[in-house]
Protein backbone atom coordinates (compact mmCIF):
# COMPACT_ATOMS: atom_id res chain seq x y z
CA UNK A 1 0.00 0.00 0.00
CA UNK A 2 1.36 3.42 -0.98
CA UNK A 3 2.39 5.71 1.87
CA UNK A 4 -0.15 8.41 0.94
CA UNK A 5 -3.05 6.00 0.54
CA UNK A 6 -6.28 7.13 2.19
CA UNK A 7 -8.21 4.54 4.18
CA UNK A 8 -11.99 4.20 4.09
CA UNK A 9 -13.44 1.93 6.80
CA UNK A 10 -16.80 0.57 5.67
CA UNK A 11 -18.06 -0.71 2.32
CA UNK A 12 -21.71 0.28 2.40
CA UNK A 13 -23.30 3.10 0.36
CA UNK A 14 -21.26 5.80 2.12
CA UNK A 15 -17.88 4.09 2.05
CA UNK A 16 -18.27 3.04 -1.57
CA UNK A 17 -19.48 6.48 -2.71
CA UNK A 18 -16.60 8.23 -0.94
CA UNK A 19 -14.04 5.80 -2.35
CA UNK A 20 -15.52 6.18 -5.85
CA UNK A 21 -14.98 9.96 -5.69
CA UNK A 22 -11.43 9.64 -4.36
CA UNK A 23 -10.41 7.02 -6.92
CA UNK A 24 -11.94 9.01 -9.78
CA UNK A 25 -9.45 11.78 -8.94
CA UNK A 26 -6.54 9.38 -8.97
CA UNK A 27 -6.13 9.54 -5.19
CA UNK A 28 -4.76 6.24 -3.79
CA UNK A 29 -7.55 4.78 -1.67
CA UNK A 30 -8.11 1.51 0.14
CA UNK A 31 -11.49 0.37 1.44
CA UNK A 32 -11.80 -2.15 4.27
CA UNK A 33 -15.09 -3.96 4.87
CA UNK A 34 -17.51 -6.39 3.27
CA UNK A 35 -19.50 -4.69 0.47
CA UNK A 36 -23.12 -4.07 1.46
CA UNK A 37 -22.75 -6.39 4.46
CA UNK A 38 -25.32 -4.72 6.72
CA UNK A 39 -27.94 -4.69 3.96
CA UNK A 40 -27.14 -8.25 2.90
CA UNK A 41 -27.83 -9.51 6.43
CA UNK A 42 -31.34 -8.04 6.53
CA UNK A 43 -34.37 -10.25 5.73
CA UNK A 44 -34.44 -10.86 1.99
CA UNK A 45 -38.19 -10.22 1.77
CA UNK A 46 -37.87 -6.64 2.99
CA UNK A 47 -38.22 -3.53 0.84
CA UNK A 48 -36.57 -0.13 1.05
CA UNK A 49 -38.55 2.70 2.59
CA UNK A 50 -36.69 5.19 0.40
CA UNK A 51 -38.05 6.10 -3.02
CA UNK A 52 -36.16 5.38 -6.23
CA UNK A 53 -34.52 8.82 -6.54
CA UNK A 54 -33.16 8.54 -2.99
CA UNK A 55 -31.66 5.07 -3.37
CA UNK A 56 -28.71 5.51 -5.72
CA UNK A 57 -25.03 5.38 -4.84
CA UNK A 58 -22.73 8.13 -6.09
CA UNK A 59 -19.74 8.37 -8.39
CA UNK A 60 -18.65 11.75 -9.78
CA UNK A 61 -20.01 11.27 -13.30
CA UNK A 62 -23.08 9.24 -12.40
CA UNK A 63 -21.91 6.33 -14.54
CA UNK A 64 -23.04 3.79 -11.93
CA UNK A 65 -26.38 5.15 -10.81
CA UNK A 66 -29.41 3.00 -10.06
CA UNK A 67 -30.92 3.99 -13.42
CA UNK A 68 -27.70 3.02 -15.19
CA UNK A 69 -27.70 -0.36 -13.45
CA UNK A 70 -31.20 -1.08 -14.73
CA UNK A 71 -30.19 -0.01 -18.22
CA UNK A 72 -27.13 -2.27 -18.24
CA UNK A 73 -29.07 -5.25 -16.88
CA UNK A 74 -32.09 -4.63 -19.08
CA UNK A 75 -34.54 -4.50 -16.19
CA UNK A 76 -37.26 -2.04 -15.27
CA UNK A 77 -37.71 0.19 -12.26
CA UNK A 78 -39.12 -1.56 -9.17
CA UNK A 79 -40.95 0.33 -6.44
CA UNK A 80 -40.97 -0.28 -3.61
CA UNK A 81 -37.39 -1.41 -4.11
CA UNK A 82 -36.77 -5.01 -2.98
CA UNK A 83 -33.87 -5.23 -0.55
CA UNK A 84 -32.26 -8.04 -2.56
CA UNK A 85 -32.38 -5.85 -5.69
CA UNK A 86 -30.70 -2.97 -3.85
CA UNK A 87 -27.97 -5.26 -2.51
CA UNK A 88 -27.26 -6.55 -6.01
CA UNK A 89 -27.08 -2.98 -7.28
CA UNK A 90 -24.68 -1.97 -4.48
CA UNK A 91 -22.41 -4.91 -5.25
CA UNK A 92 -22.46 -4.01 -8.95
CA UNK A 93 -21.54 -0.41 -8.07
CA UNK A 94 -18.62 -1.69 -6.01
CA UNK A 95 -17.35 -3.93 -8.81
CA UNK A 96 -17.46 -1.05 -11.28
CA UNK A 97 -16.37 1.96 -9.23
CA UNK A 98 -14.34 0.49 -6.33
CA UNK A 99 -13.08 -2.88 -7.58
CA UNK A 100 -10.31 -3.33 -5.00
CA UNK A 101 -12.05 -3.74 -1.63
CA UNK A 102 -10.23 -5.54 1.15
CA UNK A 103 -12.86 -7.45 3.14
CA UNK A 104 -10.67 -7.71 6.24
CA UNK A 105 -12.11 -6.09 9.36
CA UNK A 106 -10.25 -3.30 11.16
CA UNK A 107 -9.46 -4.34 14.72
CA UNK A 108 -7.78 -1.15 15.96
CA UNK A 109 -7.37 2.45 14.81
CA UNK A 110 -5.01 4.69 16.79
CA UNK A 111 -2.96 7.86 16.42
CA UNK A 112 0.59 7.47 15.16
CA UNK A 113 2.38 10.81 15.31
CA UNK A 114 0.59 13.06 12.82
CA UNK A 115 -1.09 10.08 11.18
CA UNK A 116 -2.80 6.82 12.07
CA UNK A 117 -2.01 3.16 12.53
CA UNK A 118 -4.48 0.39 11.79
CA UNK A 119 -4.38 -3.20 13.01
CA UNK A 120 -6.38 -5.62 10.88
CA UNK A 121 -8.11 -8.81 11.96
CA UNK A 122 -5.62 -10.90 9.96
CA UNK A 123 -2.65 -9.45 11.86
CA UNK A 124 -1.52 -6.86 9.32
CA UNK A 125 -0.56 -3.38 10.46
CA UNK A 126 -0.87 -0.30 8.24
CA UNK A 127 -0.06 3.40 8.50
CA UNK A 128 -1.80 6.31 6.81
CA UNK A 129 -2.26 10.06 7.12
CA UNK A 130 -6.02 10.05 6.44
CA UNK A 131 -8.93 7.84 7.51
CA UNK A 132 -12.66 8.01 6.76
CA UNK A 133 -15.04 6.30 9.18
CA UNK A 134 -18.05 5.06 7.17
CA UNK A 135 -19.03 2.17 9.37
CA UNK A 136 -22.82 2.40 9.01
CA UNK A 137 -25.45 2.12 11.74
CA UNK A 138 -25.05 -1.50 12.87
CA UNK A 139 -23.12 -0.69 16.09
CA UNK A 140 -25.69 1.86 17.19
CA UNK A 141 -28.88 -0.16 17.64
CA UNK A 142 -30.84 0.97 20.66
CA UNK A 143 -31.99 -1.38 23.41
CA UNK A 144 -34.48 0.12 25.94
CA UNK A 145 -33.69 -0.18 29.63
CA UNK A 146 -36.35 -2.83 30.28
CA UNK A 147 -34.72 -5.20 27.77
CA UNK A 148 -31.02 -4.78 28.47
CA UNK A 149 -30.66 -7.82 30.72
CA UNK A 150 -32.93 -10.17 28.78
CA UNK A 151 -31.37 -13.28 27.19
CA UNK A 152 -30.76 -13.40 23.44
CA UNK A 153 -32.97 -16.50 23.28
CA UNK A 154 -36.00 -14.31 24.03
CA UNK A 155 -35.23 -10.88 22.54
CA UNK A 156 -33.51 -9.40 19.48
CA UNK A 157 -33.27 -6.10 17.69
CA UNK A 158 -35.10 -6.13 14.35
CA UNK A 159 -31.84 -5.84 12.38
CA UNK A 160 -30.56 -9.17 13.74
CA UNK A 161 -33.04 -11.77 12.50
CA UNK A 162 -33.16 -12.72 8.82
CA UNK A 163 -35.39 -15.82 8.96
CA UNK A 164 -38.80 -15.66 10.62
CA UNK A 165 -39.74 -19.30 9.99
CA UNK A 166 -38.88 -20.41 13.57
CA UNK A 167 -41.54 -17.99 14.87
CA UNK A 168 -44.43 -19.66 13.09
CA UNK A 169 -47.20 -20.20 15.64
CA UNK A 170 -45.28 -18.31 18.32
CA UNK A 171 -46.57 -15.36 20.35
CA UNK A 172 -44.40 -12.42 19.34
CA UNK A 173 -44.41 -8.75 20.33
CA UNK A 174 -42.67 -6.09 18.25
CA UNK A 175 -41.90 -2.81 20.03
CA UNK A 176 -41.71 0.34 17.92
CA UNK A 177 -43.59 2.34 15.31
CA UNK A 178 -41.03 3.00 12.59
CA UNK A 179 -40.56 1.25 9.27
CA UNK A 180 -38.41 -1.53 10.70
CA UNK A 181 -40.91 -2.40 13.45
CA UNK A 182 -43.86 -2.26 11.06
CA UNK A 183 -42.27 -4.35 8.32
CA UNK A 184 -40.97 -6.89 10.83
CA UNK A 185 -44.53 -7.21 12.19
CA UNK A 186 -45.89 -7.75 8.67
CA UNK A 187 -43.30 -10.39 7.82
CA UNK A 188 -43.86 -12.24 11.10
CA UNK A 189 -47.60 -12.22 10.54
CA UNK A 190 -47.18 -13.52 7.00
CA UNK A 191 -44.94 -16.28 8.34
CA UNK A 192 -47.68 -17.43 10.71
CA UNK A 193 -46.66 -15.87 14.01
CA UNK A 194 -49.19 -14.40 16.45
CA UNK A 195 -47.98 -10.82 16.34
CA UNK A 196 -48.72 -7.71 18.35
CA UNK A 197 -47.10 -4.34 17.64
CA UNK A 198 -46.74 -2.11 20.71
CA UNK A 199 -45.97 1.57 20.06
CA UNK A 200 -45.52 4.32 22.63
CA UNK A 201 -47.14 6.81 20.24
CA UNK A 202 -49.53 6.58 17.29
CA UNK A 203 -48.62 4.63 14.17
CA UNK A 204 -48.05 7.21 11.44
CA UNK A 205 -48.11 6.48 7.71
CA UNK A 206 -46.10 8.66 5.34
CA UNK A 207 -48.44 10.89 3.36
CA UNK A 208 -47.02 11.97 0.00
CA UNK A 209 -50.29 13.41 -1.25
CA UNK A 210 -48.62 16.33 -3.01
CA UNK A 211 -46.29 13.94 -4.81
CA UNK A 212 -49.13 11.77 -6.01
CA UNK A 213 -51.53 14.56 -7.03
CA UNK A 214 -49.46 17.38 -8.50
CA UNK A 215 -48.07 15.76 -11.65
CA UNK A 216 -44.86 17.41 -12.94
CA UNK A 217 -45.07 19.94 -10.09
CA UNK A 218 -44.29 17.19 -7.60
CA UNK A 219 -40.59 17.94 -7.98
CA UNK A 220 -41.21 21.39 -6.53
CA UNK A 221 -42.46 19.84 -3.31
CA UNK A 222 -40.11 16.84 -3.11
CA UNK A 223 -36.33 16.88 -3.75
CA UNK A 224 -34.72 13.61 -4.94
CA UNK A 225 -33.47 12.86 -1.41
CA UNK A 226 -37.07 12.81 -0.08
CA UNK A 227 -36.22 13.11 3.63
CA UNK A 228 -38.80 14.97 5.72
CA UNK A 229 -42.13 16.69 5.00
CA UNK A 230 -42.58 19.21 2.15
CA UNK A 231 -40.71 22.43 2.81
CA UNK A 232 -38.38 21.02 5.44
CA UNK A 233 -37.28 18.30 3.01
CA UNK A 234 -35.58 20.86 0.76
CA UNK A 235 -33.58 22.31 3.65
CA UNK A 236 -32.60 18.84 4.83
CA UNK A 237 -31.38 17.99 1.32
CA UNK A 238 -28.63 20.63 1.61
CA UNK A 239 -26.50 19.45 4.56
CA UNK A 240 -23.85 22.15 4.11
CA UNK A 241 -26.61 24.71 4.65
CA UNK A 242 -28.22 22.70 7.46
CA UNK A 243 -24.97 22.80 9.49
CA UNK A 244 -25.09 26.61 9.63
CA UNK A 245 -28.19 26.62 11.85
CA UNK A 246 -27.84 26.75 15.66
CA UNK A 247 -27.82 23.47 17.58
CA UNK A 248 -31.32 23.91 18.95
CA UNK A 249 -32.78 24.62 15.51
CA UNK A 250 -31.01 21.63 13.98
CA UNK A 251 -32.34 19.36 16.71
CA UNK A 252 -35.92 20.54 16.18
CA UNK A 253 -35.69 20.05 12.42
CA UNK A 254 -34.07 16.67 12.85
CA UNK A 255 -36.87 15.38 15.10
CA UNK A 256 -39.55 16.60 12.71
CA UNK A 257 -37.86 15.22 9.60
CA UNK A 258 -37.35 11.65 10.79
CA UNK A 259 -40.17 10.87 13.20
CA UNK A 260 -41.14 7.16 13.18
CA UNK A 261 -43.45 6.38 10.29
CA UNK A 262 -44.27 3.64 7.80
CA UNK A 263 -44.42 3.66 4.02
CA UNK A 264 -47.91 3.65 2.50
CA UNK A 265 -47.27 0.44 0.57
CA UNK A 266 -46.83 -1.36 3.90
CA UNK A 267 -50.13 -0.16 5.38
CA UNK A 268 -52.41 -2.90 3.93
CA UNK A 269 -50.11 -5.53 5.42
CA UNK A 270 -50.60 -4.09 8.93
CA UNK A 271 -54.12 -2.73 9.22
CA UNK A 272 -56.66 -5.51 9.92
CA UNK A 273 -53.78 -8.00 9.81
CA UNK A 274 -51.63 -7.27 12.86
CA UNK A 275 -52.81 -6.42 16.36
CA UNK A 276 -51.61 -2.88 17.09
CA UNK A 277 -51.52 -1.35 20.58
CA UNK A 278 -50.74 2.35 20.36
CA UNK A 279 -49.71 4.92 23.00
CA UNK A 280 -48.47 2.17 25.28
CA UNK A 281 -45.01 1.32 26.59
CA UNK A 282 -43.39 -1.77 28.00
CA UNK A 283 -42.28 -0.78 31.49
CA UNK A 284 -40.89 -4.12 32.68
CA UNK A 285 -40.10 -7.59 31.39
CA UNK A 286 -39.57 -10.81 33.34
CA UNK A 287 -38.22 -14.14 32.16
CA UNK A 288 -40.64 -16.98 32.93
CA UNK A 289 -38.84 -20.15 31.97
CA UNK A 290 -38.82 -20.16 28.16
CA UNK A 291 -41.23 -17.23 27.87
CA UNK A 292 -41.40 -13.52 28.70
CA UNK A 293 -43.98 -11.63 30.68
CA UNK A 294 -44.33 -8.00 29.68
CA UNK A 295 -45.85 -5.36 31.96
CA UNK A 296 -47.30 -2.44 30.02
CA UNK A 297 -48.01 1.18 30.92
CA UNK A 298 -51.76 0.57 30.53
CA UNK A 299 -51.49 -1.95 33.42
CA UNK A 300 -52.05 -4.96 31.18
CA UNK A 301 -49.63 -7.87 30.77
CA UNK A 302 -48.52 -10.12 27.91
CA UNK A 303 -47.12 -13.64 28.03
CA UNK A 304 -45.02 -14.12 24.88
CA UNK A 305 -42.45 -16.39 23.28
CA UNK A 306 -40.24 -13.72 21.74
CA UNK A 307 -39.70 -9.95 21.70
CA UNK A 308 -38.44 -7.90 18.76
CA UNK A 309 -37.11 -4.40 19.34
CA UNK A 310 -37.78 -2.01 16.48
CA UNK A 311 -36.40 0.78 18.62
CA UNK A 312 -34.09 2.39 16.11
CA UNK A 313 -30.49 3.51 16.33
CA UNK A 314 -28.66 6.05 18.48
CA UNK A 315 -25.29 6.89 16.93
CA UNK A 316 -22.51 7.35 19.45
CA UNK A 317 -18.85 7.31 18.50
CA UNK A 318 -18.07 5.61 21.81
CA UNK A 319 -19.69 2.48 20.33
CA UNK A 320 -17.16 2.28 17.49
CA UNK A 321 -15.18 -0.47 19.14
CA UNK A 322 -12.05 -0.37 16.98
CA UNK A 323 -11.13 3.19 18.02
CA UNK A 324 -8.39 3.24 20.61
CA UNK A 325 -9.40 4.90 23.92
CA UNK A 326 -6.75 7.58 23.38
CA UNK A 327 -8.03 8.46 19.90
CA UNK A 328 -11.64 8.44 21.03
CA UNK A 329 -10.80 10.86 23.86
CA UNK A 330 -9.28 13.32 21.37
CA UNK A 331 -12.44 13.54 19.25
CA UNK A 332 -14.62 16.46 20.32
CA UNK A 333 -18.25 15.34 20.57
CA UNK A 334 -21.72 16.47 21.49
CA UNK A 335 -24.17 13.84 22.75
CA UNK A 336 -21.98 11.12 21.26
CA UNK A 337 -21.74 12.73 17.82
CA UNK A 338 -18.35 14.00 16.62
CA UNK A 339 -18.25 17.72 15.87
CA UNK A 340 -17.30 18.08 12.20
CA UNK A 341 -16.10 20.85 9.94
CA UNK A 342 -17.32 21.41 6.39
CA UNK A 343 -15.02 18.64 5.14
CA UNK A 344 -16.59 16.09 7.49
CA UNK A 345 -13.36 16.18 9.46
CA UNK A 346 -13.30 15.67 13.24
CA UNK A 347 -11.22 17.63 15.73
CA UNK A 348 -8.47 15.10 14.99
CA UNK A 349 -6.79 16.25 11.75
CA UNK A 350 -7.09 13.67 8.97
CA UNK A 351 -9.95 11.75 10.58
CA UNK A 352 -13.23 12.13 8.67
CA UNK A 353 -16.66 10.75 9.51
CA UNK A 354 -19.62 10.05 7.22
CA UNK A 355 -23.02 8.48 7.69
CA UNK A 356 -25.16 8.46 10.81
CA UNK A 357 -22.38 9.81 13.03
CA UNK A 358 -22.45 13.03 10.98
CA UNK A 359 -26.14 13.56 11.79
CA UNK A 360 -25.60 16.17 14.52
CA UNK A 361 -23.65 18.49 12.22
CA UNK A 362 -25.19 17.82 8.82
CA UNK A 363 -28.71 16.68 9.61
CA UNK A 364 -31.00 13.70 9.15
CA UNK A 365 -30.10 13.08 5.50
CA UNK A 366 -26.96 11.42 6.91
CA UNK A 367 -29.11 8.47 8.04
CA UNK A 368 -30.16 7.69 4.48
CA UNK A 369 -28.47 6.47 1.31
CA UNK A 370 -29.21 9.82 -0.34
CA UNK A 371 -26.92 11.50 2.17
CA UNK A 372 -23.77 9.85 0.76
CA UNK A 373 -23.34 12.36 -2.08
CA UNK A 374 -22.19 15.44 -0.16
CA UNK A 375 -19.58 13.78 2.10
CA UNK A 376 -18.19 11.98 -0.96
CA UNK A 377 -17.81 15.30 -2.75
CA UNK A 378 -16.46 17.20 0.24
CA UNK A 379 -13.93 14.60 1.32
CA UNK A 380 -12.67 14.25 -2.26
CA UNK A 381 -12.34 18.04 -2.60
CA UNK A 382 -10.40 18.20 0.65
CA UNK A 383 -8.09 15.42 -0.52
CA UNK A 384 -7.48 17.12 -3.86
CA UNK A 385 -6.68 20.44 -2.19
CA UNK A 386 -4.37 18.73 0.28
CA UNK A 387 -2.48 17.11 -2.57
C-alpha positions in Angstrom: 0.0 0.0 0.0 1.4 3.4 -1.0 2.4 5.7 1.9 -0.1 8.4 0.9 -3.1 6.0 0.5 -6.3 7.1 2.2 -8.2 4.5 4.2 -12.0 4.2 4.1 -13.4 1.9 6.8 -16.8 0.6 5.7 -18.1 -0.7 2.3 -21.7 0.3 2.4 -23.3 3.1 0.4 -21.3 5.8 2.1 -17.9 4.1 2.1 -18.3 3.0 -1.6 -19.5 6.5 -2.7 -16.6 8.2 -0.9 -14.0 5.8 -2.4 -15.5 6.2 -5.8 -15.0 10.0 -5.7 -11.4 9.6 -4.4 -10.4 7.0 -6.9 -11.9 9.0 -9.8 -9.5 11.8 -8.9 -6.5 9.4 -9.0 -6.1 9.5 -5.2 -4.8 6.2 -3.8 -7.6 4.8 -1.7 -8.1 1.5 0.1 -11.5 0.4 1.4 -11.8 -2.1 4.3 -15.1 -4.0 4.9 -17.5 -6.4 3.3 -19.5 -4.7 0.5 -23.1 -4.1 1.5 -22.7 -6.4 4.5 -25.3 -4.7 6.7 -27.9 -4.7 4.0 -27.1 -8.2 2.9 -27.8 -9.5 6.4 -31.3 -8.0 6.5 -34.4 -10.2 5.7 -34.4 -10.9 2.0 -38.2 -10.2 1.8 -37.9 -6.6 3.0 -38.2 -3.5 0.8 -36.6 -0.1 1.0 -38.5 2.7 2.6 -36.7 5.2 0.4 -38.1 6.1 -3.0 -36.2 5.4 -6.2 -34.5 8.8 -6.5 -33.2 8.5 -3.0 -31.7 5.1 -3.4 -28.7 5.5 -5.7 -25.0 5.4 -4.8 -22.7 8.1 -6.1 -19.7 8.4 -8.4 -18.6 11.7 -9.8 -20.0 11.3 -13.3 -23.1 9.2 -12.4 -21.9 6.3 -14.5 -23.0 3.8 -11.9 -26.4 5.2 -10.8 -29.4 3.0 -10.1 -30.9 4.0 -13.4 -27.7 3.0 -15.2 -27.7 -0.4 -13.4 -31.2 -1.1 -14.7 -30.2 0.0 -18.2 -27.1 -2.3 -18.2 -29.1 -5.2 -16.9 -32.1 -4.6 -19.1 -34.5 -4.5 -16.2 -37.3 -2.0 -15.3 -37.7 0.2 -12.3 -39.1 -1.6 -9.2 -40.9 0.3 -6.4 -41.0 -0.3 -3.6 -37.4 -1.4 -4.1 -36.8 -5.0 -3.0 -33.9 -5.2 -0.6 -32.3 -8.0 -2.6 -32.4 -5.8 -5.7 -30.7 -3.0 -3.9 -28.0 -5.3 -2.5 -27.3 -6.6 -6.0 -27.1 -3.0 -7.3 -24.7 -2.0 -4.5 -22.4 -4.9 -5.3 -22.5 -4.0 -8.9 -21.5 -0.4 -8.1 -18.6 -1.7 -6.0 -17.4 -3.9 -8.8 -17.5 -1.0 -11.3 -16.4 2.0 -9.2 -14.3 0.5 -6.3 -13.1 -2.9 -7.6 -10.3 -3.3 -5.0 -12.1 -3.7 -1.6 -10.2 -5.5 1.2 -12.9 -7.5 3.1 -10.7 -7.7 6.2 -12.1 -6.1 9.4 -10.2 -3.3 11.2 -9.5 -4.3 14.7 -7.8 -1.1 16.0 -7.4 2.4 14.8 -5.0 4.7 16.8 -3.0 7.9 16.4 0.6 7.5 15.2 2.4 10.8 15.3 0.6 13.1 12.8 -1.1 10.1 11.2 -2.8 6.8 12.1 -2.0 3.2 12.5 -4.5 0.4 11.8 -4.4 -3.2 13.0 -6.4 -5.6 10.9 -8.1 -8.8 12.0 -5.6 -10.9 10.0 -2.7 -9.5 11.9 -1.5 -6.9 9.3 -0.6 -3.4 10.5 -0.9 -0.3 8.2 -0.1 3.4 8.5 -1.8 6.3 6.8 -2.3 10.1 7.1 -6.0 10.1 6.4 -8.9 7.8 7.5 -12.7 8.0 6.8 -15.0 6.3 9.2 -18.0 5.1 7.2 -19.0 2.2 9.4 -22.8 2.4 9.0 -25.4 2.1 11.7 -25.1 -1.5 12.9 -23.1 -0.7 16.1 -25.7 1.9 17.2 -28.9 -0.2 17.6 -30.8 1.0 20.7 -32.0 -1.4 23.4 -34.5 0.1 25.9 -33.7 -0.2 29.6 -36.3 -2.8 30.3 -34.7 -5.2 27.8 -31.0 -4.8 28.5 -30.7 -7.8 30.7 -32.9 -10.2 28.8 -31.4 -13.3 27.2 -30.8 -13.4 23.4 -33.0 -16.5 23.3 -36.0 -14.3 24.0 -35.2 -10.9 22.5 -33.5 -9.4 19.5 -33.3 -6.1 17.7 -35.1 -6.1 14.4 -31.8 -5.8 12.4 -30.6 -9.2 13.7 -33.0 -11.8 12.5 -33.2 -12.7 8.8 -35.4 -15.8 9.0 -38.8 -15.7 10.6 -39.7 -19.3 10.0 -38.9 -20.4 13.6 -41.5 -18.0 14.9 -44.4 -19.7 13.1 -47.2 -20.2 15.6 -45.3 -18.3 18.3 -46.6 -15.4 20.4 -44.4 -12.4 19.3 -44.4 -8.7 20.3 -42.7 -6.1 18.3 -41.9 -2.8 20.0 -41.7 0.3 17.9 -43.6 2.3 15.3 -41.0 3.0 12.6 -40.6 1.2 9.3 -38.4 -1.5 10.7 -40.9 -2.4 13.5 -43.9 -2.3 11.1 -42.3 -4.4 8.3 -41.0 -6.9 10.8 -44.5 -7.2 12.2 -45.9 -7.7 8.7 -43.3 -10.4 7.8 -43.9 -12.2 11.1 -47.6 -12.2 10.5 -47.2 -13.5 7.0 -44.9 -16.3 8.3 -47.7 -17.4 10.7 -46.7 -15.9 14.0 -49.2 -14.4 16.4 -48.0 -10.8 16.3 -48.7 -7.7 18.3 -47.1 -4.3 17.6 -46.7 -2.1 20.7 -46.0 1.6 20.1 -45.5 4.3 22.6 -47.1 6.8 20.2 -49.5 6.6 17.3 -48.6 4.6 14.2 -48.0 7.2 11.4 -48.1 6.5 7.7 -46.1 8.7 5.3 -48.4 10.9 3.4 -47.0 12.0 0.0 -50.3 13.4 -1.2 -48.6 16.3 -3.0 -46.3 13.9 -4.8 -49.1 11.8 -6.0 -51.5 14.6 -7.0 -49.5 17.4 -8.5 -48.1 15.8 -11.6 -44.9 17.4 -12.9 -45.1 19.9 -10.1 -44.3 17.2 -7.6 -40.6 17.9 -8.0 -41.2 21.4 -6.5 -42.5 19.8 -3.3 -40.1 16.8 -3.1 -36.3 16.9 -3.8 -34.7 13.6 -4.9 -33.5 12.9 -1.4 -37.1 12.8 -0.1 -36.2 13.1 3.6 -38.8 15.0 5.7 -42.1 16.7 5.0 -42.6 19.2 2.1 -40.7 22.4 2.8 -38.4 21.0 5.4 -37.3 18.3 3.0 -35.6 20.9 0.8 -33.6 22.3 3.6 -32.6 18.8 4.8 -31.4 18.0 1.3 -28.6 20.6 1.6 -26.5 19.4 4.6 -23.8 22.2 4.1 -26.6 24.7 4.7 -28.2 22.7 7.5 -25.0 22.8 9.5 -25.1 26.6 9.6 -28.2 26.6 11.9 -27.8 26.8 15.7 -27.8 23.5 17.6 -31.3 23.9 18.9 -32.8 24.6 15.5 -31.0 21.6 14.0 -32.3 19.4 16.7 -35.9 20.5 16.2 -35.7 20.1 12.4 -34.1 16.7 12.9 -36.9 15.4 15.1 -39.5 16.6 12.7 -37.9 15.2 9.6 -37.4 11.6 10.8 -40.2 10.9 13.2 -41.1 7.2 13.2 -43.5 6.4 10.3 -44.3 3.6 7.8 -44.4 3.7 4.0 -47.9 3.7 2.5 -47.3 0.4 0.6 -46.8 -1.4 3.9 -50.1 -0.2 5.4 -52.4 -2.9 3.9 -50.1 -5.5 5.4 -50.6 -4.1 8.9 -54.1 -2.7 9.2 -56.7 -5.5 9.9 -53.8 -8.0 9.8 -51.6 -7.3 12.9 -52.8 -6.4 16.4 -51.6 -2.9 17.1 -51.5 -1.4 20.6 -50.7 2.3 20.4 -49.7 4.9 23.0 -48.5 2.2 25.3 -45.0 1.3 26.6 -43.4 -1.8 28.0 -42.3 -0.8 31.5 -40.9 -4.1 32.7 -40.1 -7.6 31.4 -39.6 -10.8 33.3 -38.2 -14.1 32.2 -40.6 -17.0 32.9 -38.8 -20.2 32.0 -38.8 -20.2 28.2 -41.2 -17.2 27.9 -41.4 -13.5 28.7 -44.0 -11.6 30.7 -44.3 -8.0 29.7 -45.8 -5.4 32.0 -47.3 -2.4 30.0 -48.0 1.2 30.9 -51.8 0.6 30.5 -51.5 -2.0 33.4 -52.1 -5.0 31.2 -49.6 -7.9 30.8 -48.5 -10.1 27.9 -47.1 -13.6 28.0 -45.0 -14.1 24.9 -42.4 -16.4 23.3 -40.2 -13.7 21.7 -39.7 -10.0 21.7 -38.4 -7.9 18.8 -37.1 -4.4 19.3 -37.8 -2.0 16.5 -36.4 0.8 18.6 -34.1 2.4 16.1 -30.5 3.5 16.3 -28.7 6.1 18.5 -25.3 6.9 16.9 -22.5 7.4 19.5 -18.9 7.3 18.5 -18.1 5.6 21.8 -19.7 2.5 20.3 -17.2 2.3 17.5 -15.2 -0.5 19.1 -12.0 -0.4 17.0 -11.1 3.2 18.0 -8.4 3.2 20.6 -9.4 4.9 23.9 -6.8 7.6 23.4 -8.0 8.5 19.9 -11.6 8.4 21.0 -10.8 10.9 23.9 -9.3 13.3 21.4 -12.4 13.5 19.3 -14.6 16.5 20.3 -18.3 15.3 20.6 -21.7 16.5 21.5 -24.2 13.8 22.8 -22.0 11.1 21.3 -21.7 12.7 17.8 -18.3 14.0 16.6 -18.3 17.7 15.9 -17.3 18.1 12.2 -16.1 20.8 9.9 -17.3 21.4 6.4 -15.0 18.6 5.1 -16.6 16.1 7.5 -13.4 16.2 9.5 -13.3 15.7 13.2 -11.2 17.6 15.7 -8.5 15.1 15.0 -6.8 16.3 11.7 -7.1 13.7 9.0 -10.0 11.8 10.6 -13.2 12.1 8.7 -16.7 10.8 9.5 -19.6 10.1 7.2 -23.0 8.5 7.7 -25.2 8.5 10.8 -22.4 9.8 13.0 -22.5 13.0 11.0 -26.1 13.6 11.8 -25.6 16.2 14.5 -23.6 18.5 12.2 -25.2 17.8 8.8 -28.7 16.7 9.6 -31.0 13.7 9.2 -30.1 13.1 5.5 -27.0 11.4 6.9 -29.1 8.5 8.0 -30.2 7.7 4.5 -28.5 6.5 1.3 -29.2 9.8 -0.3 -26.9 11.5 2.2 -23.8 9.8 0.8 -23.3 12.4 -2.1 -22.2 15.4 -0.2 -19.6 13.8 2.1 -18.2 12.0 -1.0 -17.8 15.3 -2.8 -16.5 17.2 0.2 -13.9 14.6 1.3 -12.7 14.3 -2.3 -12.3 18.0 -2.6 -10.4 18.2 0.7 -8.1 15.4 -0.5 -7.5 17.1 -3.9 -6.7 20.4 -2.2 -4.4 18.7 0.3 -2.5 17.1 -2.6 
